[in-house]
Amino acid sequence: MELDALKIVHGDIKPDNILITKTGSIVLSDFGLSQCALTLDPTRDQSRPFCEWSAPETNGTPGYYAPEVLLRYSRAPTPSFTSLADVFSMGLVFVELFCGLELPLWDPVDDPIDIDVDIDAWQDMDLPQRQAARMMVEGIRKVIDGNWIADEDARDMVQLVSFSFAALQSIKTGC
């Protein structure tokens, strides 16, 4: 991605904003919500990595929100909205691509059939709250246990990454 070199947080990475040209190149589109550090914060300390720059606005599309975006919507003290949110959203796009999903992995729109949540409470939630609920209940288990990834090597890779991440978390937390 050239976004990092240009110091841009796209803020709305989703399948609808990824285009394929006639020559097969992949192009990211719809920069209407993007934010450029060079324009918005010209006095920014250039010695600090761009991924640490906090964009002033939180953007995105429900179903592709990074956890820090969900926290900002909850009005809780939150981490910064950085280019790492774009990386998370791109990861969700890859999961959809590899699994052949027609909806986001943690779809916040449809009523929950496969998770244990009170339907009345679900109806009262806004879209970021619904995505957070699905993320907390389902996690990545839905992908690993559901055998959604047809390619056996890709499924093994996802499982390895998932188990490695869990092991790192347990080492980090001492649990």
C-alpha positions in Angstrom: 0.0 0.0 0.0 1.2 3.4 -0.8 -1.0 5.0 1.8 1.7 4.7 4.4 4.2 6.5 2.2 1.7 9.3 1.5 0.8 9.5 5.2 -2.9 8.8 4.5 -5.4 7.0 6.7 -8.1 5.8 4.3 -10.7 5.1 7.0 -13.2 3.1 4.9 -11.5 0.0 3.5 -14.1 -2.5 2.4 -14.8 -4.7 -0.7 -16.9 -2.0 -2.4 -13.8 0.3 -2.4 -11.4 -2.2 -4.0 -11.4 -2.2 -7.8 -9.6 -4.4 -10.3 -8.4 -2.7 -13.5 -8.5 -4.2 -17.0 -4.9 -5.2 -16.6 -5.6 -7.0 -13.3 -4.1 -4.3 -11.0 -5.9 -3.8 -7.7 -6.8 -0.2 -6.9 -8.2 1.3 -3.7 -11.0 3.9 -4.3 -13.3 6.3 -2.5 -11.0 8.6 -0.5 -13.9 10.7 0.6 -13.3 9.8 4.3 -9.5 9.7 4.1 -7.3 11.9 6.2 -3.7 13.0 5.3 -1.3 13.7 8.1 0.8 16.0 5.9 -2.3 18.3 5.4 -4.1 18.0 8.7 -1.0 18.1 10.9 1.9 19.8 9.1 3.8 20.3 12.4 3.8 16.6 13.2 7.1 15.2 14.5 8.4 13.5 11.3 10.7 11.3 13.3 7.8 9.4 14.8 6.4 6.5 12.7 3.3 7.4 10.7 1.4 4.4 12.3 1.5 6.4 15.6 -0.3 9.5 14.1 -3.8 9.8 15.4 -6.3 10.9 12.8 -8.8 13.5 14.2 -11.9 11.8 12.8 -13.1 8.2 13.2 -14.5 6.8 10.0 -15.5 3.5 8.5 -18.3 1.2 7.6 -20.1 -1.1 10.1 -18.8 -4.6 9.8 -15.3 -3.4 8.9 -14.6 -1.3 12.0 -11.3 -1.9 13.8 -11.6 -2.4 17.6 -10.4 1.1 18.3 -13.1 2.5 16.1 -15.7 0.6 18.1 -14.2 2.0 21.3 -14.5 5.5 20.0 -18.1 5.0 19.2 -18.7 3.8 22.7 -17.3 7.1 24.0 -14.9 5.3 26.2 -11.3 6.4 26.7 -9.9 5.0 23.5 -6.7 4.3 21.7 -5.9 6.5 18.7 -7.4 6.1 15.3 -4.4 5.3 13.2 -3.4 3.7 9.9 -3.5 0.4 11.8 -7.3 0.6 11.6 -6.9 0.3 7.8 -4.8 -2.8 8.2 -7.5 -4.4 10.4 -10.2 -3.5 7.9 -8.1 -5.0 5.0 -7.7 -8.2 7.1 -11.4 -8.5 7.3 -11.7 -8.0 3.5 -9.1 -10.9 3.1 -11.2 -13.1 5.4 -14.2 -12.5 3.2 -12.2 -13.2 0.1 -10.6 -16.4 1.4 -13.9 -17.7 2.9 -16.2 -16.6 0.0 -18.4 -14.6 2.3 -21.1 -12.4 0.9 -21.5 -10.3 4.1 -18.9 -9.0 6.6 -17.5 -11.6 9.0 -19.2 -9.8 11.9 -22.2 -8.5 10.0 -24.0 -5.9 12.2 -27.1 -5.6 10.1 -28.8 -9.0 10.0 -30.6 -10.3 13.1 -28.4 -12.7 15.1 -29.4 -16.3 14.5 -26.1 -17.9 15.4 -25.1 -16.0 18.5 -26.6 -16.0 22.0 -28.0 -12.5 22.4 -31.4 -11.2 23.4 -33.2 -10.1 20.2 -34.8 -7.0 21.9 -31.3 -5.9 23.2 -30.0 -6.5 19.6 -32.7 -4.2 18.2 -31.7 -1.5 20.6 -28.1 -1.6 19.7 -26.5 0.7 17.1 -24.4 -0.8 14.3 -21.0 -0.4 16.1 -22.5 -2.1 19.2 -23.8 -4.9 17.1 -20.4 -5.5 15.4 -18.7 -5.4 18.8 -21.2 -8.0 20.2 -20.5 -10.3 17.3 -16.7 -9.8 17.6 -16.8 -10.6 21.3 -19.0 -13.7 21.0 -17.7 -15.1 17.7 -14.1 -14.0 17.5 -12.2 -15.8 14.7 -13.6 -19.2 15.8 -16.3 -18.8 13.2 -13.8 -19.0 10.4 -11.6 -21.7 11.9 -14.3 -24.0 13.2 -16.7 -23.5 10.3 -14.3 -24.8 7.7 -15.2 -21.7 5.6 -11.8 -21.7 4.0 -11.9 -24.2 1.1 -8.1 -24.3 0.5 -6.6 -26.6 3.1 -3.2 -24.8 3.1 -4.9 -21.5 3.7 -7.0 -23.0 6.5 -3.9 -24.4 8.1 -2.2 -21.0 7.8 -5.1 -19.2 9.5 -5.2 -21.8 12.3 -1.4 -21.5 12.8 -1.7 -17.7 13.0 -4.6 -17.9 15.4 -2.8 -20.4 17.7 0.4 -18.4 17.5 -1.4 -15.2 18.5 -3.1 -17.0 21.4 0.2 -18.3 22.6 1.8 -14.8 22.4 -1.1 -13.3 24.3 -0.8 -15.9 27.0 3.0 -15.3 27.3 2.4 -11.5 27.3 -0.3 -11.7 30.0 1.3 -14.6 31.9 -2.0 -16.6 31.7 
